[in-house]
Amino acid sequence: MIDLFPEGPYWVIDFLPEQVPENSPGQFFAVEKYFLQPARLGELRRRFAEILLKLSCYYEIRVCSPEGEQEEIDPDPEALSARIHAAEEDLLITFPAEGSLITLNRDDLYMTVYRPSEALLERVKALALSEGLFLRGPKQ
């Protein structure tokens, strides 16, 4: 299993194209609260599920929670989608052949991608855009 807190750069799959500055005059927290409502969060999680399911067409994936439960190797698509939609647990999705990890926490509006290969990163970017989401890379 890949370290739970990998070092190094990471990418974020998000509904916003860039991180909101701390001193922004906008209303980020009100918008965040809106997107955390069950219907809106459900739609966002549907998009995350679509990305992960499509990635599983190209790669073996392994899914577990950080609590160390048994890893599921290439889980059934409907079961994985239901698990993502339920938002009852944090999930770790590993790509063993790539040495990569995607995390999805139950109350987050984003997924985090750690140590992606170039090919995986390109696929994640294309799939995120197809779902109306953005891929933000490490700060330069």
N, CA, C and O atoms as CSV, one atom per row, in Angstrom:
chain,resi,resn,atom,element,x,y,z
A,1,MET,N,N,0.864,-1.189,0.000
A,1,MET,CA,C,0.000,0.000,0.000
A,1,MET,C,C,0.895,1.232,0.000
A,1,MET,O,O,1.944,1.254,0.643
A,2,ILE,N,N,0.472,2.239,-0.718
A,2,ILE,CA,C,1.191,3.507,-0.789
A,2,ILE,C,C,0.995,4.257,0.519
A,2,ILE,O,O,-0.064,4.162,1.140
A,3,ASP,N,N,2.017,5.006,0.940
A,3,ASP,CA,C,1.902,5.807,2.160
A,3,ASP,C,C,0.629,6.633,2.138
A,3,ASP,O,O,0.225,7.135,1.089
A,4,LEU,N,N,-0.006,6.773,3.301
A,4,LEU,CA,C,-1.241,7.544,3.384
A,4,LEU,C,C,-1.008,9.032,3.179
A,4,LEU,O,O,-1.893,9.736,2.693
A,5,PHE,N,N,0.181,9.520,3.548
A,5,PHE,CA,C,0.484,10.928,3.411
A,5,PHE,C,C,1.764,11.090,2.607
A,5,PHE,O,O,2.810,11.433,3.158
A,6,PRO,N,N,1.681,10.842,1.302
A,6,PRO,CA,C,2.889,10.892,0.485
A,6,PRO,C,C,3.497,12.292,0.457
A,6,PRO,O,O,2.798,13.304,0.500
A,7,GLU,N,N,4.827,12.305,0.384
A,7,GLU,CA,C,5.525,13.576,0.247
A,7,GLU,C,C,5.569,13.958,-1.220
A,7,GLU,O,O,5.328,13.131,-2.099
A,8,GLY,N,N,5.876,15.204,-1.469
A,8,GLY,CA,C,6.037,15.656,-2.844
A,8,GLY,C,C,4.816,16.360,-3.372
A,8,GLY,O,O,3.826,16.544,-2.663
A,9,PRO,N,N,4.899,16.753,-4.626
A,9,PRO,CA,C,3.798,17.516,-5.228
A,9,PRO,C,C,2.541,16.670,-5.396
A,9,PRO,O,O,2.598,15.443,-5.482
A,10,TYR,N,N,1.419,17.354,-5.438
A,10,TYR,CA,C,0.143,16.684,-5.662
A,10,TYR,C,C,-0.731,17.582,-6.536
A,10,TYR,O,O,-0.472,18.777,-6.676
A,11,TRP,N,N,-1.761,16.988,-7.116
A,11,TRP,CA,C,-2.705,17.689,-7.961
A,11,TRP,C,C,-4.084,17.551,-7.325
A,11,TRP,O,O,-4.345,16.603,-6.584
A,12,VAL,N,N,-4.953,18.498,-7.619
A,12,VAL,CA,C,-6.296,18.514,-7.045
A,12,VAL,C,C,-7.317,18.551,-8.175
A,12,VAL,O,O,-7.210,19.355,-9.100
A,13,ILE,N,N,-8.312,17.666,-8.084
A,13,ILE,CA,C,-9.462,17.685,-8.994
A,13,ILE,C,C,-10.553,18.429,-8.240
A,13,ILE,O,O,-11.017,17.971,-7.196
A,14,ASP,N,N,-10.965,19.583,-8.771
A,14,ASP,CA,C,-11.801,20.503,-7.999
A,14,ASP,C,C,-12.882,21.113,-8.882
A,14,ASP,O,O,-12.809,21.047,-10.109
A,15,PHE,N,N,-13.884,21.706,-8.244
A,15,PHE,CA,C,-14.921,22.420,-8.991
A,15,PHE,C,C,-14.488,23.842,-9.319
A,15,PHE,O,O,-15.143,24.516,-10.113
A,16,LEU,N,N,-13.396,24.308,-8.723
A,16,LEU,CA,C,-12.851,25.637,-9.013
A,16,LEU,C,C,-11.534,25.514,-9.774
A,16,LEU,O,O,-10.763,24.591,-9.511
A,17,PRO,N,N,-11.262,26.412,-10.704
A,17,PRO,CA,C,-10.037,26.299,-11.502
A,17,PRO,C,C,-8.757,26.667,-10.757
A,17,PRO,O,O,-7.663,26.310,-11.195
A,18,GLU,N,N,-8.881,27.371,-9.648
A,18,GLU,CA,C,-7.699,27.720,-8.849
A,18,GLU,C,C,-8.128,27.894,-7.406
A,18,GLU,O,O,-9.304,28.124,-7.125
A,19,GLN,N,N,-7.179,27.784,-6.493
A,19,GLN,CA,C,-7.473,27.954,-5.078
A,19,GLN,C,C,-7.877,29.394,-4.811
A,19,GLN,O,O,-7.270,30.324,-5.343
A,20,VAL,N,N,-8.893,29.577,-3.993
A,20,VAL,CA,C,-9.368,30.920,-3.643
A,20,VAL,C,C,-8.363,31.526,-2.656
A,20,VAL,O,O,-8.054,30.915,-1.633
A,21,PRO,N,N,-7.857,32.723,-2.960
A,21,PRO,CA,C,-6.906,33.361,-2.047
A,21,PRO,C,C,-7.535,33.617,-0.679
A,21,PRO,O,O,-8.734,33.868,-0.564
A,22,GLU,N,N,-6.713,33.548,0.330
A,22,GLU,CA,C,-7.185,33.732,1.702
A,22,GLU,C,C,-7.881,35.084,1.894
A,22,GLU,O,O,-8.844,35.173,2.655
A,23,ASN,N,N,-7.416,36.120,1.226
A,23,ASN,CA,C,-7.992,37.459,1.385
A,23,ASN,C,C,-9.000,37.813,0.292
A,23,ASN,O,O,-9.247,38.991,0.033
A,24,SER,N,N,-9.572,36.817,-0.339
A,24,SER,CA,C,-10.528,37.050,-1.430
A,24,SER,C,C,-11.778,37.777,-0.916
A,24,SER,O,O,-12.301,37.448,0.149
A,25,PRO,N,N,-12.254,38.776,-1.689
A,25,PRO,CA,C,-13.468,39.475,-1.283
A,25,PRO,C,C,-14.732,38.669,-1.597
A,25,PRO,O,O,-15.834,39.082,-1.236
A,26,GLY,N,N,-14.580,37.528,-2.263
A,26,GLY,CA,C,-15.730,36.697,-2.630
A,26,GLY,C,C,-16.345,35.992,-1.435
A,26,GLY,O,O,-15.949,36.201,-0.288
A,27,GLN,N,N,-17.310,35.166,-1.731
A,27,GLN,CA,C,-18.059,34.485,-0.670
A,27,GLN,C,C,-17.826,32.973,-0.716
A,27,GLN,O,O,-18.769,32.186,-0.794
A,28,PHE,N,N,-16.557,32.589,-0.666
A,28,PHE,CA,C,-16.199,31.175,-0.780
A,28,PHE,C,C,-16.938,30.302,0.218
A,28,PHE,O,O,-17.475,29.262,-0.164
A,29,PHE,N,N,-16.983,30.692,1.478
A,29,PHE,CA,C,-17.575,29.822,2.486
A,29,PHE,C,C,-19.076,29.629,2.269
A,29,PHE,O,O,-19.601,28.551,2.551
A,30,ALA,N,N,-19.766,30.639,1.781
A,30,ALA,CA,C,-21.189,30.498,1.468
A,30,ALA,C,C,-21.379,29.550,0.277
A,30,ALA,O,O,-22.300,28.733,0.266
A,31,VAL,N,N,-20.503,29.667,-0.715
A,31,VAL,CA,C,-20.584,28.781,-1.886
A,31,VAL,C,C,-20.221,27.352,-1.488
A,31,VAL,O,O,-20.858,26.396,-1.929
A,32,GLU,N,N,-19.195,27.217,-0.653
A,32,GLU,CA,C,-18.811,25.883,-0.177
A,32,GLU,C,C,-19.988,25.229,0.555
A,32,GLU,O,O,-20.279,24.053,0.340
A,33,LYS,N,N,-20.656,25.989,1.415
A,33,LYS,CA,C,-21.814,25.466,2.148
A,33,LYS,C,C,-22.911,25.022,1.176
A,33,LYS,O,O,-23.551,23.991,1.386
A,34,TYR,N,N,-23.123,25.795,0.124
A,34,TYR,CA,C,-24.112,25.449,-0.901
A,34,TYR,C,C,-23.759,24.115,-1.559
A,34,TYR,O,O,-24.624,23.253,-1.719
A,35,PHE,N,N,-22.489,23.943,-1.942
A,35,PHE,CA,C,-22.069,22.716,-2.620
A,35,PHE,C,C,-22.037,21.512,-1.685
A,35,PHE,O,O,-22.050,20.374,-2.155
A,36,LEU,N,N,-21.995,21.734,-0.385
A,36,LEU,CA,C,-22.014,20.635,0.566
A,36,LEU,C,C,-23.426,20.150,0.884
A,36,LEU,O,O,-23.589,19.170,1.611
A,37,GLN,N,N,-24.454,20.822,0.351
A,37,GLN,CA,C,-25.826,20.353,0.525
A,37,GLN,C,C,-25.965,19.001,-0.179
A,37,GLN,O,O,-25.340,18.782,-1.216
A,38,PRO,N,N,-26.766,18.103,0.365
A,38,PRO,CA,C,-26.826,16.736,-0.164
A,38,PRO,C,C,-27.016,16.620,-1.685
A,38,PRO,O,O,-26.327,15.822,-2.321
A,39,ALA,N,N,-27.910,17.378,-2.266
A,39,ALA,CA,C,-28.145,17.249,-3.708
A,39,ALA,C,C,-26.921,17.686,-4.504
A,39,ALA,O,O,-26.528,17.014,-5.458
A,40,ARG,N,N,-26.325,18.794,-4.122
A,40,ARG,CA,C,-25.145,19.305,-4.841
A,40,ARG,C,C,-23.930,18.402,-4.619
A,40,ARG,O,O,-23.181,18.119,-5.554
A,41,LEU,N,N,-23.741,17.955,-3.382
A,41,LEU,CA,C,-22.628,17.065,-3.088
A,41,LEU,C,C,-22.795,15.740,-3.832
A,41,LEU,O,O,-21.820,15.161,-4.312
A,42,GLY,N,N,-24.027,15.271,-3.921
A,42,GLY,CA,C,-24.303,14.040,-4.671
A,42,GLY,C,C,-23.906,14.168,-6.128
A,42,GLY,O,O,-23.346,13.236,-6.706
A,43,GLU,N,N,-24.191,15.314,-6.726
A,43,GLU,CA,C,-23.816,15.542,-8.134
A,43,GLU,C,C,-22.303,15.579,-8.290
A,43,GLU,O,O,-21.768,15.012,-9.243
A,44,LEU,N,N,-21.619,16.224,-7.387
A,44,LEU,CA,C,-20.162,16.286,-7.446
A,44,LEU,C,C,-19.563,14.889,-7.267
A,44,LEU,O,O,-18.623,14.522,-7.972
A,45,ARG,N,N,-20.097,14.123,-6.339
A,45,ARG,CA,C,-19.591,12.768,-6.110
A,45,ARG,C,C,-19.884,11.875,-7.316
A,45,ARG,O,O,-19.107,10.966,-7.612
A,46,ARG,N,N,-20.985,12.120,-8.009
A,46,ARG,CA,C,-21.260,11.374,-9.242
A,46,ARG,C,C,-20.142,11.620,-10.253
A,46,ARG,O,O,-19.681,10.694,-10.920
A,47,ARG,N,N,-19.714,12.875,-10.358
A,47,ARG,CA,C,-18.633,13.220,-11.280
A,47,ARG,C,C,-17.319,12.540,-10.871
A,47,ARG,O,O,-16.577,12.044,-11.719
A,48,PHE,N,N,-17.046,12.523,-9.575
A,48,PHE,CA,C,-15.840,11.845,-9.097
A,48,PHE,C,C,-15.901,10.354,-9.426
A,48,PHE,O,O,-14.913,9.764,-9.864
A,49,ALA,N,N,-17.067,9.757,-9.210
A,49,ALA,CA,C,-17.227,8.328,-9.519
A,49,ALA,C,C,-16.993,8.062,-11.002
A,49,ALA,O,O,-16.340,7.084,-11.364
A,50,GLU,N,N,-17.524,8.932,-11.860
A,50,GLU,CA,C,-17.336,8.761,-13.302
A,50,GLU,C,C,-15.852,8.787,-13.668
A,50,GLU,O,O,-15.394,7.972,-14.469
A,51,ILE,N,N,-15.112,9.711,-13.090
A,51,ILE,CA,C,-13.676,9.807,-13.366
A,51,ILE,C,C,-12.975,8.524,-12.932
A,51,ILE,O,O,-12.206,7.947,-13.699
A,52,LEU,N,N,-13.235,8.081,-11.717
A,52,LEU,CA,C,-12.561,6.894,-11.201
A,52,LEU,C,C,-12.951,5.633,-11.966
A,52,LEU,O,O,-12.102,4.782,-12.232
A,53,LEU,N,N,-14.215,5.512,-12.317
A,53,LEU,CA,C,-14.636,4.341,-13.089
A,53,LEU,C,C,-13.980,4.325,-14.469
A,53,LEU,O,O,-13.563,3.271,-14.951
A,54,LYS,N,N,-13.891,5.472,-15.091
A,54,LYS,CA,C,-13.242,5.532,-16.404
A,54,LYS,C,C,-11.754,5.233,-16.296
A,54,LYS,O,O,-11.194,4.565,-17.164
A,55,LEU,N,N,-11.107,5.719,-15.243
A,55,LEU,CA,C,-9.697,5.391,-15.037
A,55,LEU,C,C,-9.502,3.896,-14.858
A,55,LEU,O,O,-8.475,3.348,-15.258
A,56,SER,N,N,-10.493,3.227,-14.255
A,56,SER,CA,C,-10.368,1.784,-14.032
A,56,SER,C,C,-10.430,0.989,-15.332
A,56,SER,O,O,-10.149,-0.210,-15.339
A,57,CYS,N,N,-10.791,1.639,-16.417
A,57,CYS,CA,C,-10.729,0.981,-17.733
A,57,CYS,C,C,-9.283,0.845,-18.206
A,57,CYS,O,O,-8.973,-0.034,-19.010
A,58,TYR,N,N,-8.404,1.703,-17.716
A,58,TYR,CA,C,-7.005,1.740,-18.155
A,58,TYR,C,C,-6.045,1.100,-17.154
A,58,TYR,O,O,-4.974,0.626,-17.533
A,59,TYR,N,N,-6.430,1.087,-15.872
A,59,TYR,CA,C,-5.521,0.672,-14.818
A,59,TYR,C,C,-6.211,-0.262,-13.840
A,59,TYR,O,O,-7.423,-0.184,-13.638
A,60,GLU,N,N,-5.429,-1.145,-13.236
A,60,GLU,CA,C,-5.929,-1.865,-12.069
A,60,GLU,C,C,-6.017,-0.835,-10.948
A,60,GLU,O,O,-5.086,-0.058,-10.734
A,61,ILE,N,N,-7.139,-0.836,-10.236
A,61,ILE,CA,C,-7.268,0.044,-9.085
A,61,ILE,C,C,-7.541,-0.799,-7.845
A,61,ILE,O,O,-8.113,-1.886,-7.911
A,62,ARG,N,N,-7.113,-0.259,-6.729
A,62,ARG,CA,C,-7.372,-0.883,-5.433
A,62,ARG,C,C,-7.985,0.176,-4.534
A,62,ARG,O,O,-7.502,1.306,-4.466
A,63,VAL,N,N,-9.043,-0.200,-3.852
A,63,VAL,CA,C,-9.792,0.763,-3.045
A,63,VAL,C,C,-9.878,0.267,-1.608
A,63,VAL,O,O,-10.162,-0.902,-1.350
A,64,CYS,N,N,-9.627,1.178,-0.687
A,64,CYS,CA,C,-9.824,0.882,0.731
A,64,CYS,C,C,-10.038,2.189,1.468
A,64,CYS,O,O,-9.921,3.269,0.888
A,65,SER,N,N,-10.351,2.086,2.742
A,65,SER,CA,C,-10.455,3.285,3.579
A,65,SER,C,C,-9.156,3.424,4.360
A,65,SER,O,O,-8.429,2.443,4.514
A,66,PRO,N,N,-8.848,4.617,4.856
A,66,PRO,CA,C,-7.619,4.813,5.635
A,66,PRO,C,C,-7.586,3.988,6.921
A,66,PRO,O,O,-6.521,3.809,7.511
A,67,GLU,N,N,-8.724,3.492,7.355
A,67,GLU,CA,C,-8.783,2.692,8.579
A,67,GLU,C,C,-8.153,1.315,8.389
A,67,GLU,O,O,-8.046,0.545,9.343
A,68,GLY,N,N,-7.733,1.000,7.152
A,68,GLY,CA,C,-6.997,-0.223,6.908
A,68,GLY,C,C,-7.848,-1.439,6.611
A,68,GLY,O,O,-7.386,-2.569,6.772
A,69,GLU,N,N,-9.060,-1.235,6.187
A,69,GLU,CA,C,-9.892,-2.377,5.824
A,69,GLU,C,C,-9.264,-3.117,4.643
A,69,GLU,O,O,-8.285,-2.652,4.058
A,70,GLN,N,N,-9.814,-4.231,4.313
A,70,GLN,CA,C,-9.337,-5.031,3.186
A,70,GLN,C,C,-9.427,-4.229,1.886
A,70,GLN,O,O,-10.442,-3.595,1.598
A,71,GLU,N,N,-8.346,-4.273,1.113
A,71,GLU,CA,C,-8.345,-3.628,-0.200
A,71,GLU,C,C,-9.244,-4.395,-1.152
A,71,GLU,O,O,-9.247,-5.626,-1.166
A,72,GLU,N,N,-10.000,-3.662,-1.941
A,72,GLU,CA,C,-10.768,-4.278,-3.018
A,72,GLU,C,C,-9.999,-4.029,-4.305
A,72,GLU,O,O,-9.669,-2.888,-4.626
A,73,ILE,N,N,-9.716,-5.086,-5.034
A,73,ILE,CA,C,-9.015,-4.964,-6.305
A,73,ILE,C,C,-10.059,-4.928,-7.412
A,73,ILE,O,O,-10.903,-5.818,-7.514
A,74,ASP,N,N,-9.993,-3.895,-8.236
A,74,ASP,CA,C,-10.949,-3.692,-9.328
A,74,ASP,C,C,-12.387,-3.969,-8.877
A,74,ASP,O,O,-13.028,-4.900,-9.364
A,75,PRO,N,N,-12.885,-3.153,-7.944
A,75,PRO,CA,C,-14.236,-3.382,-7.425
A,75,PRO,C,C,-15.291,-3.248,-8.518
A,75,PRO,O,O,-15.096,-2.569,-9.527
A,76,ASP,N,N,-16.399,-3.912,-8.284
A,76,ASP,CA,C,-17.541,-3.838,-9.185
A,76,ASP,C,C,-17.911,-2.368,-9.405
A,76,ASP,O,O,-18.015,-1.618,-8.434
A,77,PRO,N,N,-18.115,-1.937,-10.658
A,77,PRO,CA,C,-18.407,-0.522,-10.926
A,77,PRO,C,C,-19.608,0.028,-10.147
A,77,PRO,O,O,-19.548,1.139,-9.619
A,78,GLU,N,N,-20.681,-0.737,-10.077
A,78,GLU,CA,C,-21.860,-0.243,-9.349
A,78,GLU,C,C,-21.580,-0.121,-7.856
A,78,GLU,O,O,-22.030,0.824,-7.209
A,79,ALA,N,N,-20.837,-1.077,-7.315
A,79,ALA,CA,C,-20.511,-1.032,-5.886
A,79,ALA,C,C,-19.580,0.142,-5.585
A,79,ALA,O,O,-19.759,0.829,-4.579
A,80,LEU,N,N,-18.592,0.377,-6.442
A,80,LEU,CA,C,-17.687,1.507,-6.232
A,80,LEU,C,C,-18.439,2.824,-6.333
A,80,LEU,O,O,-18.244,3.719,-5.511
A,81,SER,N,N,-19.292,2.944,-7.329
A,81,SER,CA,C,-20.080,4.170,-7.488
A,81,SER,C,C,-20.962,4.412,-6.257
A,81,SER,O,O,-21.052,5.536,-5.765
A,82,ALA,N,N,-21.595,3.376,-5.776
A,82,ALA,CA,C,-22.460,3.512,-4.592
A,82,ALA,C,C,-21.640,3.920,-3.372
A,82,ALA,O,O,-22.085,4.734,-2.562
A,83,ARG,N,N,-20.459,3.362,-3.246
A,83,ARG,CA,C,-19.587,3.681,-2.112
A,83,ARG,C,C,-19.154,5.148,-2.158
A,83,ARG,O,O,-19.110,5.819,-1.128
A,84,ILE,N,N,-18.839,5.634,-3.346
A,84,ILE,CA,C,-18.439,7.034,-3.504
A,84,ILE,C,C,-19.627,7.954,-3.214
A,84,ILE,O,O,-19.482,8.962,-2.522
A,85,HIS,N,N,-20.793,7.605,-3.742
A,85,HIS,CA,C,-21.987,8.428,-3.520
A,85,HIS,C,C,-22.407,8.469,-2.063
A,85,HIS,O,O,-22.898,9.494,-1.591
A,86,ALA,N,N,-22.221,7.378,-1.348
A,86,ALA,CA,C,-22.649,7.311,0.056
A,86,ALA,C,C,-21.907,8.325,0.917
A,86,ALA,O,O,-22.458,8.818,1.901
A,87,ALA,N,N,-20.672,8.641,0.561
A,87,ALA,CA,C,-19.866,9.635,1.294
A,87,ALA,C,C,-19.823,9.346,2.791
A,87,ALA,O,O,-19.837,10.266,3.609
A,88,GLU,N,N,-19.769,8.063,3.144
A,88,GLU,CA,C,-19.739,7.675,4.548
A,88,GLU,C,C,-18.333,7.383,5.052
A,88,GLU,O,O,-18.135,7.129,6.240
A,89,GLU,N,N,-17.359,7.418,4.150
A,89,GLU,CA,C,-15.993,7.089,4.530
A,89,GLU,C,C,-15.026,7.803,3.602
A,89,GLU,O,O,-15.375,8.172,2.480
A,90,ASP,N,N,-13.819,7.990,4.082
A,90,ASP,CA,C,-12.750,8.474,3.225
A,90,ASP,C,C,-12.265,7.287,2.401
A,90,ASP,O,O,-12.283,6.150,2.874
A,91,LEU,N,N,-11.834,7.548,1.177
A,91,LEU,CA,C,-11.385,6.469,0.307
A,91,LEU,C,C,-9.981,6.723,-0.212
A,91,LEU,O,O,-9.609,7.857,-0.513
A,92,LEU,N,N,-9.216,5.659,-0.310
A,92,LEU,CA,C,-7.901,5.663,-0.938
A,92,LEU,C,C,-8.005,4.787,-2.177
A,92,LEU,O,O,-8.374,3.616,-2.086
A,93,ILE,N,N,-7.682,5.351,-3.328
A,93,ILE,CA,C,-7.714,4.610,-4.584
A,93,ILE,C,C,-6.284,4.562,-5.097
A,93,ILE,O,O,-5.720,5.590,-5.473
A,94,THR,N,N,-5.703,3.383,-5.114
A,94,THR,CA,C,-4.329,3.253,-5.569
A,94,THR,C,C,-4.284,2.677,-6.973
A,94,THR,O,O,-5.165,1.931,-7.401
A,95,PHE,N,N,-3.232,3.049,-7.663
A,95,PHE,CA,C,-2.936,2.575,-9.009
A,95,PHE,C,C,-1.567,1.908,-8.915
A,95,PHE,O,O,-0.553,2.555,-9.177
A,96,PRO,N,N,-1.518,0.625,-8.545
A,96,PRO,CA,C,-0.244,-0.028,-8.245
A,96,PRO,C,C,0.789,0.055,-9.367
A,96,PRO,O,O,1.965,0.300,-9.097
A,97,ALA,N,N,0.385,-0.141,-10.590
A,97,ALA,CA,C,1.339,-0.119,-11.700
A,97,ALA,C,C,1.938,1.266,-11.900
A,97,ALA,O,O,3.026,1.395,-12.461
A,98,GLU,N,N,1.241,2.297,-11.448
A,98,GLU,CA,C,1.695,3.674,-11.616
A,98,GLU,C,C,2.368,4.208,-10.355
A,98,GLU,O,O,3.048,5.233,-10.402
A,99,GLY,N,N,2.183,3.524,-9.234
A,99,GLY,CA,C,2.703,4.032,-7.965
A,99,GLY,C,C,1.981,5.290,-7.535
A,99,GLY,O,O,2.562,6.147,-6.870
A,100,SER,N,N,0.701,5.408,-7.914
A,100,SER,CA,C,-0.072,6.635,-7.693
A,100,SER,C,C,-1.234,6.381,-6.733
A,100,SER,O,O,-1.658,5.246,-6.517
A,101,LEU,N,N,-1.721,7.462,-6.178
A,101,LEU,CA,C,-2.801,7.418,-5.204
A,101,LEU,C,C,-3.746,8.580,-5.448
A,101,LEU,O,O,-3.310,9.702,-5.706
A,102,ILE,N,N,-5.046,8.308,-5.368
A,102,ILE,CA,C,-6.074,9.359,-5.360
A,102,ILE,C,C,-6.834,9.208,-4.059
A,102,ILE,O,O,-7.259,8.111,-3.698
A,103,THR,N,N,-7.003,10.324,-3.353
A,103,THR,CA,C,-7.774,10.302,-2.112
A,103,THR,C,C,-9.069,11.074,-2.304
A,103,THR,O,O,-9.122,12.077,-3.015
A,104,LEU,N,N,-10.106,10.580,-1.654
A,104,LEU,CA,C,-11.411,11.234,-1.658
A,104,LEU,C,C,-11.938,11.173,-0.230
A,104,LEU,O,O,-12.290,10.104,0.268
A,105,ASN,N,N,-11.988,12.327,0.419
A,105,ASN,CA,C,-12.484,12.399,1.787
A,105,ASN,C,C,-13.975,12.704,1.778
A,105,ASN,O,O,-14.470,13.427,0.913
A,106,ARG,N,N,-14.670,12.154,2.735
A,106,ARG,CA,C,-16.140,12.184,2.728
A,106,ARG,C,C,-16.741,13.584,2.640
A,106,ARG,O,O,-17.791,13.746,2.017
A,107,ASP,N,N,-16.124,14.594,3.234
A,107,ASP,CA,C,-16.717,15.938,3.239
A,107,ASP,C,C,-15.969,16.926,2.360
A,107,ASP,O,O,-16.161,18.134,2.498
A,108,ASP,N,N,-15.127,16.445,1.463
A,108,ASP,CA,C,-14.365,17.352,0.605
A,108,ASP,C,C,-15.046,17.560,-0.735
A,108,ASP,O,O,-15.785,16.705,-1.224
A,109,LEU,N,N,-14.780,18.703,-1.306
A,109,LEU,CA,C,-15.302,19.035,-2.633
A,109,LEU,C,C,-14.229,18.826,-3.696
A,109,LEU,O,O,-14.303,19.411,-4.777
A,110,TYR,N,N,-13.249,18.008,-3.400
A,110,TYR,CA,C,-12.157,17.756,-4.337
A,110,TYR,C,C,-11.574,16.372,-4.078
A,110,TYR,O,O,-11.803,15.770,-3.028
A,111,MET,N,N,-10.822,15.883,-5.050
A,111,MET,CA,C,-10.012,14.672,-4.889
A,111,MET,C,C,-8.560,15.095,-5.054
A,111,MET,O,O,-8.267,16.052,-5.772
A,112,THR,N,N,-7.658,14.394,-4.400
A,112,THR,CA,C,-6.238,14.707,-4.474
A,112,THR,C,C,-5.504,13.553,-5.155
A,112,THR,O,O,-5.731,12.383,-4.847
A,113,VAL,N,N,-4.621,13.909,-6.084
A,113,VAL,CA,C,-3.858,12.935,-6.863
A,113,VAL,C,C,-2.389,13.049,-6.459
A,113,VAL,O,O,-1.785,14.115,-6.578
A,114,TYR,N,N,-1.823,11.943,-5.983
A,114,TYR,CA,C,-0.431,11.904,-5.554
A,114,TYR,C,C,0.406,11.053,-6.501
A,114,TYR,O,O,-0.012,9.974,-6.920
A,115,ARG,N,N,1.565,11.541,-6.824
A,115,ARG,CA,C,2.560,10.833,-7.633
A,115,ARG,C,C,2.006,10.236,-8.928
A,115,ARG,O,O,2.256,9.065,-9.215
A,116,PRO,N,N,1.264,11.008,-9.709
A,116,PRO,CA,C,0.746,10.437,-10.955
A,116,PRO,C,C,1.851,10.313,-12.003
A,116,PRO,O,O,2.747,11.154,-12.080
A,117,SER,N,N,1.775,9.267,-12.798
A,117,SER,CA,C,2.648,9.171,-13.967
A,117,SER,C,C,2.153,10.202,-14.976
A,117,SER,O,O,1.057,10.744,-14.831
A,118,GLU,N,N,2.950,10.465,-15.982
A,118,GLU,CA,C,2.533,11.422,-17.011
A,118,GLU,C,C,1.249,10.975,-17.699
A,118,GLU,O,O,0.344,11.777,-17.932
A,119,ALA,N,N,1.182,9.685,-18.020
A,119,ALA,CA,C,0.000,9.151,-18.707
A,119,ALA,C,C,-1.242,9.260,-17.826
A,119,ALA,O,O,-2.307,9.666,-18.293
A,120,LEU,N,N,-1.103,8.896,-16.551
A,120,LEU,CA,C,-2.242,8.998,-15.638
A,120,LEU,C,C,-2.682,10.443,-15.487
A,120,LEU,O,O,-3.879,10.730,-15.493
A,121,LEU,N,N,-1.735,11.349,-15.353
A,121,LEU,CA,C,-2.062,12.761,-15.190
A,121,LEU,C,C,-2.817,13.298,-16.402
A,121,LEU,O,O,-3.782,14.047,-16.248
A,122,GLU,N,N,-2.393,12.927,-17.591
A,122,GLU,CA,C,-3.090,13.371,-18.811
A,122,GLU,C,C,-4.513,12.825,-18.858
A,122,GLU,O,O,-5.442,13.534,-19.247
A,123,ARG,N,N,-4.681,11.577,-18.467
A,123,ARG,CA,C,-6.031,10.991,-18.457
A,123,ARG,C,C,-6.909,11.657,-17.407
A,123,ARG,O,O,-8.075,11.955,-17.665
A,124,VAL,N,N,-6.353,11.889,-16.226
A,124,VAL,CA,C,-7.119,12.555,-15.164
A,124,VAL,C,C,-7.551,13.937,-15.627
A,124,VAL,O,O,-8.697,14.337,-15.417
A,125,LYS,N,N,-6.648,14.660,-16.251
A,125,LYS,CA,C,-6.985,16.009,-16.729
A,125,LYS,C,C,-8.115,15.964,-17.750
A,125,LYS,O,O,-9.066,16.739,-17.655
A,126,ALA,N,N,-8.020,15.060,-18.727
A,126,ALA,CA,C,-9.068,14.954,-19.754
A,126,ALA,C,C,-10.405,14.560,-19.138
A,126,ALA,O,O,-11.445,15.111,-19.499
A,127,LEU,N,N,-10.379,13.613,-18.215
A,127,LEU,CA,C,-11.627,13.161,-17.595
A,127,LEU,C,C,-12.226,14.228,-16.692
A,127,LEU,O,O,-13.445,14.403,-16.665
A,128,ALA,N,N,-11.385,14.945,-15.950
A,128,ALA,CA,C,-11.897,16.027,-15.100
A,128,ALA,C,C,-12.591,17.088,-15.952
A,128,ALA,O,O,-13.695,17.528,-15.633
A,129,LEU,N,N,-11.933,17.490,-17.031
A,129,LEU,CA,C,-12.538,18.497,-17.914
A,129,LEU,C,C,-13.856,18.001,-18.504
A,129,LEU,O,O,-14.808,18.771,-18.635
A,130,SER,N,N,-13.913,16.723,-18.858
A,130,SER,CA,C,-15.147,16.176,-19.433
A,130,SER,C,C,-16.296,16.187,-18.435
A,130,SER,O,O,-17.463,16.160,-18.825
A,131,GLU,N,N,-15.968,16.227,-17.152
A,131,GLU,CA,C,-16.986,16.268,-16.095
A,131,GLU,C,C,-17.215,17.684,-15.569
A,131,GLU,O,O,-17.909,17.869,-14.569
A,132,GLY,N,N,-16.636,18.685,-16.236
A,132,GLY,CA,C,-16.820,20.065,-15.817
A,132,GLY,C,C,-16.005,20.422,-14.592
A,132,GLY,O,O,-16.343,21.364,-13.876
A,133,LEU,N,N,-14.928,19.679,-14.340
A,133,LEU,CA,C,-14.066,19.938,-13.194
A,133,LEU,C,C,-12.693,20.378,-13.688
A,133,LEU,O,O,-12.418,20.370,-14.888
A,134,PHE,N,N,-11.849,20.756,-12.758
A,134,PHE,CA,C,-10.533,21.281,-13.087
A,134,PHE,C,C,-9.446,20.470,-12.383
A,134,PHE,O,O,-9.658,19.934,-11.296
A,135,LEU,N,N,-8.289,20.392,-13.018
A,135,LEU,CA,C,-7.127,19.767,-12.405
A,135,LEU,C,C,-6.117,20.861,-12.131
A,135,LEU,O,O,-5.623,21.518,-13.048
A,136,ARG,N,N,-5.814,21.046,-10.847
A,136,ARG,CA,C,-4.824,22.053,-10.438
A,136,ARG,C,C,-3.571,21.345,-9.979
A,136,ARG,O,O,-3.616,20.415,-9.174
A,137,GLY,N,N,-2.441,21.806,-10.513
A,137,GLY,CA,C,-1.166,21.209,-10.163
A,137,GLY,C,C,-0.508,21.905,-8.995
A,137,GLY,O,O,-1.044,22.853,-8.421
A,138,PRO,N,N,0.669,21.408,-8.659
A,138,PRO,CA,C,1.407,22.009,-7.546
A,138,PRO,C,C,1.779,23.448,-7.853
A,138,PRO,O,O,1.973,23.821,-9.010
A,139,LYS,N,N,1.873,24.240,-6.818
A,139,LYS,CA,C,2.289,25.638,-6.997
A,139,LYS,C,C,3.727,25.664,-7.451
A,139,LYS,O,O,4.567,24.935,-6.923
A,140,GLN,N,N,4.013,26.494,-8.418
A,140,GLN,CA,C,5.370,26.602,-8.959
A,140,GLN,C,C,6.206,27.536,-8.138
A,140,GLN,O,O,7.378,27.748,-8.446
